[in-house]
Amino acid sequence: MSDTAAMQIFGPPNSLATRCAVRSISVNLTLRTAVFCCYTFPRQMKKASALAARTWRVNGRVQGVGYRWFVVKCANEIGVKGWVRNEPDGGVQAYAIGSEEQLDRLAGFLHKGPPLSDVRSVEQQEASIEKVTAFEIH
């Protein structure tokens, strides 16, 4: 890549982004792969969303219809951690940790449920943050 092309794409030749990007392109072209590099500088980084935790109590026809597997799939797609379990009275309880936005999205899925379920009510409560490493069925 010529210096002129690098300057048009990445900015002035003395900038950190130009030096790093040109080096990365040179190495990647040598290996015959194309990789695009993205550089984020500290002043441009957004603040990380604060973590929150919630529990939900779901009632209706939610056992024996794949509800827990549905919740695990949705939680993993959203990126929250926690657990879901059947309760002795026929309901399901779920616990999740994530940003407020992620937890709101999960709550929407809990109200919907999988096709064979019939969700009649969902009770939500704020919870304390527990140590969990994934989203799983308990």
N, C-alpha and C positions, 0 to 999 in steps of 0.2 A: 504494500500500500504506500503510495507516495505521501509526502508530507502535506501537499496541497489537499489531497483527498481526506487525509486524517483531520486536517484543520476544518474542512467543510463539515465533516461528520461530528467530530468530538470537540471542536473549539481550538483556542490558541495552543501552540506547541508546548508552552511551559506549564500548562495546567496538569494537575494530577490525573484527571480523567483521560486526557490525551495520552500521556505517557503510559498509563496502565492499559488503556484500550489498545493502543498500537502494539504494545508488547504481547497482549493477549491474542490479538489477531495474528501476529507473526507466528507465535507458538502454535496456534490452532491451525493455521494454514500449512505449517510444516507437518502436522499430524493428519492433515486432510480432513479436518472436521470443522464445522462451523458452530461457534458458540458466541452468543451475544452476552456481553457483560453489562451489568447494571450497577452503578455506583451510587450509594446514598450517603450524603454527608451528614454529620450529626445535626447541623442546624436545620436540615430539611426533614429530619425524621419526626414522625408524629408521636405523640405520647401514647404509650401502650394503654389500652383500655383496662380499667380496674376490674379485677376478678370479683365475681359475685357467685353466690350459691343459692339454689332453690330446691325445694322438694314439691312434688306433685302427688296427689292422690286421685287416681282415675277410677271411676265407677261405670258400670254398664257391662256389656258382653265383651270383656277384654282378656279373658283367659281361654286358652284352647283355640285361639284364632290367629296366632302369630304376632300378637301385639308387642311382646317384649322384643322379638327379633326386629320388628319394624322400628321400635324406638332406638335400638342399638344402631341400626343402619342409618337412621336420620341423625343421631347424635354424632356418629363418626363423620358423616358428610359435613355437618356444621362445624365440627372441631371441638366439641365439649367433652369433658371427662366426667365420669360418674357411674351410676348403676341403675338397674331397674329390676324389680322383683314382684312376684305374685304375692298377694296377701291372702290369709285364710278365709276371709269373707267374700272372696271372688273379685276383689279389686286389684289394682296394680299400683305400686308406689315407685316413683322415680326420683333420683337425686342427680343434679348436674352442677358443674362448675364451669364458668365461662364469662364472657362479657355480657352485659345487659342485652345487647342486640342478639347474641347467640342464644341466650336463654329465652328470649322472646320468640325467636324462630322455632326453637324446640317446643315451646308451649303450644304454638300453632299446630305442629305435627301431633302433639299429644291429644289435642281436641279432635283432630281428624281421624287418626288411627288407620290401620290397614283395612282393605275392602270388606273383610268378613266381620269386623268389629262393629259394635254399636256403643259409642261413647255417650254416656248420659250426663256425666258431670266430671269436671276437673277442678280440684281445689289446689291452689298454689300458696306456698308460704316461703318467705325468705329463710335461709338456713345458714349455719356456720360452715366455713370452708374446711372440709376434711381432706386428708391426704389420699388421693386416688391417682392412678397412673394411666388409666384407660377408661373406656366406657364398656361395661360388661353386665351380664346377667348374674344376679345373686340368687 
